[in-house]
């Protein structure tokens, strides 16, 4: 049974059981595109008070997948994500906040295409099962903020991300920002 309050400490992200999905538009907003990225790993540091909690998560940019090989190849190419040069997408939060509506947010920096830009995730769901936590959070990413500006009109400016992170409480130090 899930409990509401996780124990403070370090949690290692389970990359195989975590995922990032997205929706966006293409063809001048006429069509919807759904896709995903795989996680590489990271850490969730839960603190007391909870506002001092932090997340460092790494997604595999080369895993971009919409189910359309031609589109995926173009997005992965130098035209857009340039994953040969920038294989990782990294989110590092600098704290958590409880907003006036009672929702937790994680503010931080998203590094994509080699460019840092601020990003806020809103926690939609959080569960605790023993020493494991599951957090689902959403954010809107502006690709232009990361210098990914080609194919205007053909590819939308923003992506709606949903990150579902599963992490296990670790026994000891994880080392530097795994």
Number of C-alpha atoms within 10 A of each C-alpha: 6 13 11 8 10 18 15 15 15 22 24 23 28 18 18 12 13 21 19 20 19 21 17 18 19 16 13 11 12 8 12 11 15 14 16 19 20 20 26 21 21 23 24 25 17 21 17 10 9 15 16 14 20 21 23 20 24 24 23 18 24 21 17 20 20 18 12 10 10 9 12 16 15 13 20 20 15 15 13 18 25 19 20 12 11 18 19 21 23 22 24 22 23 15 18 24 16 14 10 7 6 8 12 20 21 24 20 21 18 23 20 24 22 16 14 17 16 15 18 19 22 20 20 15 13 19 17 19 13 13 12 19 23 19 16 19 21 21 18 17 20 18 20 14 18 17 15 20 16 13 13 13 12 14 21 22 19 16 19 15 19 21 21 21 25 23 24 19 21 15 10 9 7 13 6 6 13 13
